[in-house]
Amino acid sequence: MVLLGMASLASMTSFYLLVPVVPLYTASHGWGDVGAGLSTGVTMLATVLMELLTPALLSRYGYRAGMALGVILLGASSAPLVLSPALPMVLATSLARGVGLAIVVVAGPAMVAQSAPAERRGQALAVYGVVVGIPAIIGLPAGLWLVPLIGYEPVFLMGTALALLALIGVPGLPSESTPAERHGGVLGALRQAGLARPVLVFAAITLAAGVVLTFLPLAVPVASSGTAAAALLAHSCAMPAARWAAGRYGDRHGTAVLLIPAVLASAAGMAGLVWLDNAYAVIAGAALFGAGFGAAQNVTLALMFERSSPSRFGQVSALWNLAYDGGMGLGAVGFGLVAGPAGYPAGFALISAVLALALLPSWLDTRSERKTNNER
């Protein structure tokens, strides 16, 4: 767990350091908004597609080799940007970074679930979630802060060095590969209701998260720009704290009972964002949504691992990450189409209503879990 935490912390910090820097680098060298958007779009598209393939990769070559490949791709892909800002070079490196990211984010939770005792899996996933949450808090602002001070090229090399630093912990990771069950691929797992319900609930919440992270800074009045920064900080701090608390509670009292509270907190927090002129409501809403989102991350992932055999842990991790990345992307794109004609307050209210609808699969899942426990 310590070595995995070290490897994940270093590699994910490398990734988040460059998330805002690469689009800025692309746009500043003549490729404009189109080039900037393509750099991020290619990364996320490669991530989603590779997440479908990663379970087979881990099954064939093992966790250690898979993690090493992901870390190397994240690191080595940053260095070529020093040579040229040409769009083909940027897109090629973005593609490699997306592939590396997919392997790292799928392999990590699968290794945690494989290594931790079942009765402490929720806490282990929570600790891992806190570790991989730190790079976003540090890396995103650090990249933008460093570029004016030292330039793009040193930042790219820093990203390479951070990712390759993660290789120090890789030799100590488990090398075994578990033969995967034949079940029709990653998406085939959705035929199992016990996996489909948490995925559906989590996708609804990540859809809302994509809206918050993308549009909250734009929705808050310009005169209150500090409110948006404070709200996002509150969101970022509440999320890992709730994720850890959910894991600790779930191991002691059961995980499924937290699914409905996580959805309720997310919906209520989203509703608070409707009052954009009230700084207290926006900050409190963002914090409450962050708490619901963090709890949902732990609850849904722990439930999915609990309902799967170890031979499917890689596929469960991939499915969960697909819901994460796909929901974030769909939320950002869909809200962009709605917010223009309807306005931000109405758009946030609509997303809160969507989250309220997620209470139905949450209730069904909780009822099914209770019924199963009673039968035992």
C-alpha positions in Angstrom: 0.0 0.0 0.0 2.8 2.4 0.8 4.7 1.7 -2.4 1.5 1.9 -4.4 0.7 5.2 -2.7 4.1 6.6 -3.6 3.9 5.5 -7.2 0.4 6.9 -7.6 1.2 10.2 -5.9 4.2 10.9 -8.1 2.6 9.8 -11.4 -0.7 11.6 -10.8 1.1 14.8 -9.7 2.9 14.6 -13.0 -0.4 14.3 -14.9 -2.2 17.1 -13.1 0.8 19.4 -13.3 0.4 19.4 -17.1 -3.4 19.4 -17.4 -3.7 23.2 -17.6 -0.2 23.8 -19.0 -0.4 21.7 -22.3 -3.6 23.6 -23.6 -2.0 26.9 -22.6 1.2 25.9 -24.4 -0.7 24.8 -27.5 -2.8 28.0 -27.7 0.2 30.3 -27.1 2.0 28.8 -30.1 -0.6 29.7 -32.6 -3.1 26.9 -32.4 -5.7 28.8 -30.5 -8.7 27.5 -28.7 -9.1 24.6 -31.2 -5.6 23.3 -30.5 -6.1 23.7 -26.8 -9.4 21.8 -26.8 -7.9 19.1 -29.0 -5.0 18.5 -26.6 -7.4 17.8 -23.7 -9.9 16.0 -25.8 -7.4 13.6 -27.2 -6.1 12.8 -23.7 -9.5 12.0 -22.3 -10.6 10.0 -25.4 -7.4 7.9 -25.2 -8.1 7.4 -21.5 -11.6 6.2 -21.9 -10.7 3.8 -24.8 -7.7 2.4 -22.9 -9.7 1.8 -19.8 -11.7 -0.7 -21.8 -8.5 -2.6 -22.7 -6.5 -2.3 -19.4 -8.1 -5.3 -17.6 -7.0 -7.6 -20.3 -3.5 -6.0 -20.2 -3.3 -6.5 -16.4 -4.6 -10.1 -16.7 -1.9 -11.0 -19.2 1.1 -9.2 -17.8 0.3 -8.5 -14.2 -0.1 -5.4 -12.0 3.6 -4.6 -11.7 4.3 -4.6 -15.5 1.1 -2.8 -16.2 1.8 0.0 -13.7 5.4 0.4 -15.0 4.1 0.8 -18.5 1.5 3.4 -17.4 4.1 5.4 -15.4 6.6 5.3 -18.3 4.0 6.5 -20.8 3.0 9.4 -18.4 6.6 10.4 -18.0 8.2 9.9 -21.3 5.3 11.6 -23.2 6.0 14.9 -21.5 9.7 15.3 -22.6 9.1 15.5 -26.4 7.1 18.7 -25.9 10.4 20.5 -25.2 11.4 19.8 -28.8 8.4 21.2 -30.6 5.0 22.9 -30.0 3.7 21.6 -33.3 0.1 20.4 -33.0 0.9 16.8 -34.3 3.6 16.5 -31.5 1.2 17.9 -28.9 -1.6 15.5 -29.9 0.8 12.5 -30.0 2.0 13.2 -26.5 -1.6 13.8 -25.3 -2.5 10.4 -26.7 0.3 8.7 -24.9 -0.5 10.5 -21.6 -4.1 9.4 -21.9 -3.1 5.8 -22.4 -0.7 6.0 -19.4 -3.3 7.6 -17.2 -5.9 4.9 -18.0 -3.5 2.1 -16.9 -2.5 3.9 -13.7 -6.1 4.7 -12.6 -7.4 1.2 -13.3 -4.5 -0.7 -11.9 -4.3 1.3 -8.6 -7.8 0.5 -7.2 -7.6 -3.1 -8.4 -4.3 -3.6 -6.5 -5.8 -2.0 -3.4 -8.8 -4.4 -3.5 -6.5 -7.3 -4.2 -4.2 -6.5 -1.3 -6.5 -5.4 1.5 -8.5 -7.7 3.7 -12.1 -7.7 2.7 -13.1 -6.4 6.2 -10.8 -3.3 5.7 -11.2 -2.8 2.0 -13.3 0.3 2.4 -10.7 2.0 4.5 -7.9 1.0 2.2 -9.8 2.4 -0.8 -10.5 5.5 1.2 -6.8 6.0 2.0 -5.9 5.4 -1.6 -8.5 7.9 -2.7 -7.1 10.6 -0.4 -3.6 9.9 -1.8 -4.7 10.3 -5.4 -6.8 13.3 -4.6 -3.7 15.3 -3.4 -2.1 15.6 -6.8 -5.1 17.5 -8.2 -5.0 20.0 -5.3 -1.3 20.6 -5.7 -0.6 20.0 -9.4 -3.4 22.0 -11.1 -2.4 25.4 -9.5 1.3 24.6 -9.4 1.6 24.2 -13.2 0.0 27.6 -13.9 2.1 29.2 -11.2 5.4 27.8 -12.5 5.1 28.6 -16.2 5.5 32.4 -15.8 8.4 31.8 -13.5 10.5 29.2 -15.2 8.9 28.7 -18.7 7.2 25.7 -20.3 10.2 23.5 -21.0 11.3 23.1 -17.4 7.7 22.3 -16.4 7.5 19.6 -19.0 10.8 18.1 -17.8 9.5 18.4 -14.2 6.5 16.3 -15.3 8.7 13.7 -16.8 10.9 13.5 -13.7 7.9 13.2 -11.3 6.4 10.3 -13.3 9.7 8.5 -13.6 10.3 9.0 -9.9 7.2 6.8 -9.4 9.2 3.9 -10.9 11.1 3.6 -7.7 8.1 2.0 -6.0 7.0 -0.2 -8.9 9.4 -3.1 -8.3 7.7 -3.7 -4.9 4.2 -4.0 -6.3 2.5 -7.4 -6.8 3.5 -9.0 -10.0 0.9 -11.7 -10.2 -1.8 -11.7 -12.8 -5.2 -13.3 -12.1 -6.9 -15.0 -15.1 -9.9 -12.9 -16.0 -13.4 -14.5 -16.1 -15.1 -14.6 -19.4 -18.0 -12.2 -19.0 -18.2 -10.2 -22.2 -15.7 -7.5 -21.5 -15.8 -4.5 -19.2 -19.2 -3.3 -20.3 -20.6 -6.8 -20.1 -20.4 -6.4 -16.3 -23.3 -4.0 -16.5 -25.6 -7.1 -17.0 -25.2 -7.7 -13.3 -27.6 -5.5 -11.4 -25.4 -5.3 -8.4 -22.7 -3.6 -10.5 -25.0 -1.6 -12.8 -26.9 0.2 -10.0 -23.8 1.7 -8.3 -22.3 2.6 -11.8 -25.5 4.4 -12.7 -25.6 6.4 -9.5 -21.9 7.3 -9.7 -22.2 8.3 -13.3 -25.0 10.8 -12.3 -22.8 12.3 -9.6 -19.7 12.6 -11.8 -21.9 14.2 -14.5 -22.7 16.9 -11.9 -19.0 17.1 -10.9 -18.1 17.9 -14.5 -20.6 20.7 -14.4 -19.2 22.1 -11.1 -15.6 22.0 -12.0 -16.1 23.4 -15.5 -18.8 26.1 -15.1 -18.8 27.3 -11.5 -15.9 29.8 -12.1 -17.8 31.1 -15.2 -21.2 31.2 -13.4 -20.1 33.3 -10.4 -20.3 37.0 -11.0 -17.0 38.5 -12.0 -17.0 40.9 -9.0 -17.2 37.8 -6.8 -14.4 35.8 -8.4 -13.0 35.0 -5.0 -16.2 33.2 -4.2 -15.5 30.7 -7.0 -12.0 30.0 -5.7 -13.2 29.5 -2.2 -16.0 27.3 -3.3 -13.7 25.0 -5.3 -11.3 24.9 -2.4 -14.1 23.9 -0.1 -15.1 21.2 -2.6 -11.6 19.9 -3.0 -11.1 19.6 0.8 -14.5 18.1 1.6 -14.2 15.4 -1.1 -11.2 13.4 0.3 -12.4 13.9 3.9 -15.8 12.4 3.1 -14.2 9.6 1.1 -12.1 8.6 4.1 -15.0 8.9 6.5 -17.2 6.8 4.2 -14.6 4.0 4.0 -14.1 3.9 7.8 -17.9 3.9 8.5 -18.6 1.4 5.7 -16.2 -1.2 7.1 -17.8 -1.1 10.5 -21.5 -0.7 9.7 -22.0 -1.7 6.0 -21.3 0.3 2.8 -24.7 0.2 1.1 -26.4 2.3 3.7 -24.3 5.3 2.7 -25.4 5.3 -0.9 -28.6 7.3 -0.4 -27.0 9.9 2.0 -24.2 10.4 -0.6 -26.8 11.2 -3.3 -28.8 13.4 -1.0 -25.7 15.4 -0.1 -24.7 15.8 -3.7 -28.2 16.9 -4.8 -28.6 19.4 -1.9 -25.1 20.8 -2.6 -25.9 21.2 -6.2 -29.1 23.0 -5.3 -27.2 25.5 -3.2 -25.3 26.7 -6.3 -28.5 28.1 -7.7 -28.1 31.2 -5.5 -25.0 32.5 -7.3 -25.3 36.0 -5.8 -25.0 34.5 -2.3 -21.4 33.7 -1.5 -22.2 31.6 1.6 -24.7 29.5 -0.3 -22.3 28.9 -3.2 -19.4 27.9 -0.8 -21.6 25.7 1.4 -23.2 24.1 -1.7 -19.8 23.3 -3.2 -18.6 21.9 0.1 -21.7 19.7 0.5 -21.5 18.5 -3.1 -17.8 17.7 -2.5 -18.7 15.7 0.5 -21.4 13.7 -1.4 -19.1 13.2 -4.3 -16.3 11.9 -2.1 -18.5 9.6 -0.2 -20.0 8.3 -3.4 -16.5 7.5 -4.8 -15.8 5.2 -1.9 -19.2 3.7 -1.5 -19.8 2.8 -5.2 -16.3 1.4 -5.7 -16.3 -0.6 -2.4 -19.8 -2.1 -3.3 -18.6 -3.1 -6.8 -15.5 -4.9 -5.4 -17.6 -6.5 -2.7 -19.9 -8.0 -5.3 -17.2 -9.3 -7.6 -14.6 -12.1 -7.5 -10.9 -11.1 -7.4 -10.6 -12.2 -11.0 -12.9 -9.3 -12.0 -11.2 -6.6 -9.9 -9.5 -5.1 -12.9 -12.7 -5.0 -14.9 -14.6 -3.4 -12.0 -12.0 -0.7 -11.6 -12.1 0.0 -15.3 -15.9 0.2 -15.3 -15.9 2.6 -12.3 -13.3 4.8 -14.0 -15.4 4.8 -17.2 -18.3 6.1 -15.2 -16.0 8.7 -13.7 -14.5 10.0 -16.9 -17.5 9.6 -19.1 -19.8 11.3 -16.6 -17.5 14.2 -16.2 -17.2 14.7 -20.0 -20.9 14.3 -20.6 -21.8 16.7 -17.8 -19.5 19.4 -19.1 -20.7 19.1 -22.7 -24.4 18.7 -21.9 -24.5 21.6 -19.5 -22.8 23.8 -22.0 -25.7 23.3 -24.3 -28.3 23.9 -21.6 -26.7 26.8 -19.8 -26.7 29.1 -22.8 -30.5 29.4 -23.4 -31.6 28.6 -19.8 -29.0 30.4 -17.7 -26.7 29.0 -15.0 -29.2 29.0 -12.0 -31.7 27.0 -14.1 -29.0 24.7 -15.3 -27.8 24.0 -11.8 -31.4 23.3 -10.6 -31.8 20.9 -13.5 -28.6 19.0 -12.5 -29.9 18.9 -8.9 -33.1 17.3 -10.2 -31.1 14.7 -12.2 -29.3 13.8 -9.0 -32.6 13.5 -7.2 -33.6 10.9 -9.8 -30.5 8.9 -8.9 -32.2 8.3 -5.5 -34.4 5.6 -7.2 -31.5 3.2 -8.2 -29.9 4.1 -4.8 -33.0 3.0 -2.9 -33.3 -0.2 -5.1 -29.7 -1.1 -4.4 -30.0 -0.5 -0.6 -33.2 -2.6 -0.5 -31.6 -5.4 -2.5 -28.6 -5.4 -0.2 -30.8 -5.5 2.9 -32.8 -8.4 1.4 -29.6 -10.3 0.6 -28.3 -9.8 4.1 -31.5 -11.0 5.7 -31.5 -14.1 3.5 -28.0 -14.9 4.8 
